Amino acid sequence: RVTKEVDSTSKEAKSFLKQQEKWQSAAPAAFPTASGVKRPSGMSSLLGKIGSKKQKMSTLEKSKLDWENFKEEEGIVEELAIHNRGKDGYIERKAFLERVDHRQFEIERDIRLSRMKP
């Protein structure tokens, strides 16, 4: 069982509440109590509840959840935030490499264009 906390105004929270409302409104209608209609009971009812489809979690969601739990357990949330903020941060390095690559492309393009014009 996985417990996930989300903001009450998020799309995920709203969809979860809608789903809960569907389940609650569908439950009484699924087993009418009018005379002559047999209600499932005993083992078949239990097996139906156990075999009901559960919401599946994707691999990415599970990995994200595991990573968040690991960061909290190890107490490294602040350390990671500090490390990724400075010059040594991953995002900063990727941005730097992208700027260098773009600059190199512009230089090569200018050389190619200058050779074509004579």
C-alpha positions as CSV (number, residue, x, y, z in Angstrom):
1,R,0.0,0.0,0.0
2,V,1.4,3.4,-1.0
3,T,0.3,6.7,0.6
4,K,0.9,9.8,-1.5
5,E,0.2,13.4,-0.3
6,V,-0.8,15.9,-2.9
7,D,-2.2,19.4,-2.9
8,S,-5.9,19.4,-2.7
9,T,-6.2,21.7,-5.7
10,S,-4.0,19.6,-8.0
11,K,-5.4,17.6,-10.9
12,E,-4.4,14.3,-9.3
13,A,-6.4,15.1,-6.1
14,K,-9.5,16.1,-8.1
15,S,-9.4,13.0,-10.2
16,F,-9.0,10.9,-7.1
17,L,-12.0,12.5,-5.5
18,K,-14.1,12.0,-8.6
19,Q,-13.1,8.3,-8.6
20,Q,-14.1,8.0,-5.0
21,E,-17.4,9.5,-5.7
22,K,-18.0,7.1,-8.6
23,W,-17.2,4.1,-6.4
24,Q,-19.5,5.3,-3.6
25,S,-22.4,6.1,-6.0
26,A,-21.9,2.9,-8.0
27,A,-21.7,0.6,-5.0
28,P,-25.4,0.9,-3.9
29,A,-26.6,0.7,-7.5
30,A,-24.5,-2.4,-8.2
31,F,-26.5,-4.6,-5.8
32,P,-30.2,-3.6,-5.9
33,T,-32.2,-4.7,-2.9
34,A,-35.6,-5.1,-4.7
35,S,-37.4,-8.3,-4.1
36,G,-36.6,-11.2,-6.4
37,V,-33.0,-10.0,-6.9
38,K,-30.4,-12.1,-5.3
39,R,-27.5,-10.3,-3.5
40,P,-24.1,-11.9,-3.7
41,S,-22.9,-13.1,-0.3
42,G,-20.3,-15.2,1.3
43,M,-17.3,-16.3,-0.6
44,S,-18.2,-14.9,-4.0
45,S,-18.6,-11.5,-2.5
46,L,-15.3,-11.7,-0.9
47,L,-13.6,-12.9,-4.0
48,G,-15.2,-10.1,-6.0
49,K,-13.8,-7.5,-3.6
50,I,-10.3,-9.1,-3.7
51,G,-10.2,-9.5,-7.4
52,S,-11.4,-6.0,-8.2
53,K,-9.1,-3.9,-10.3
54,K,-6.7,-1.6,-8.4
55,Q,-5.2,1.6,-9.7
56,K,-1.9,0.7,-11.3
57,M,1.3,2.7,-10.7
58,S,3.7,3.3,-13.5
59,T,7.4,2.5,-13.2
60,L,8.2,6.2,-13.3
61,E,5.8,7.0,-10.5
62,K,7.1,4.2,-8.4
63,S,10.7,5.2,-8.9
64,K,9.9,8.9,-8.1
65,L,8.1,7.8,-4.9
66,D,11.0,5.5,-3.9
67,W,13.5,8.4,-4.6
68,E,11.5,10.8,-2.5
69,N,11.2,8.3,0.4
70,F,15.0,7.6,0.2
71,K,15.8,11.3,0.3
72,E,13.6,11.8,3.4
73,E,15.0,8.7,5.2
74,E,18.6,9.7,4.6
75,G,18.0,13.4,5.3
76,I,19.8,14.5,2.1
77,V,17.0,16.8,0.7
78,E,18.8,20.0,1.7
79,E,22.2,18.7,0.7
80,L,20.9,17.9,-2.8
81,A,19.2,21.2,-3.2
82,I,22.4,23.1,-2.2
83,H,24.6,20.9,-4.5
84,N,22.4,21.4,-7.5
85,R,22.1,25.1,-7.1
86,G,25.8,26.0,-7.5
87,K,28.3,25.8,-10.4
88,D,28.8,22.1,-9.7
89,G,25.1,21.4,-10.2
90,Y,23.9,19.1,-13.0
91,I,21.5,21.6,-14.5
92,E,24.2,24.3,-14.7
93,R,26.6,21.9,-16.4
94,K,24.0,20.8,-18.9
95,A,23.2,24.5,-19.7
96,F,26.9,25.3,-20.1
97,L,27.5,22.4,-22.5
98,E,24.4,23.4,-24.5
99,R,25.7,26.9,-24.9
100,V,29.2,25.7,-25.9
101,D,27.6,23.3,-28.5
102,H,25.4,26.1,-29.9
103,R,28.4,28.5,-30.1
104,Q,30.5,25.9,-31.9
105,F,27.7,25.2,-34.4
106,E,27.4,28.9,-35.2
107,I,31.2,29.2,-35.8
108,E,31.1,26.1,-38.1
109,R,28.1,27.5,-39.9
110,D,29.8,30.9,-40.5
111,I,32.8,29.1,-41.9
112,R,30.7,27.0,-44.3
113,L,28.8,30.1,-45.5
114,S,31.9,32.1,-46.1
115,R,33.4,29.4,-48.3
116,M,30.3,29.2,-50.4
117,K,30.0,32.9,-51.3
118,P,33.3,33.6,-53.3
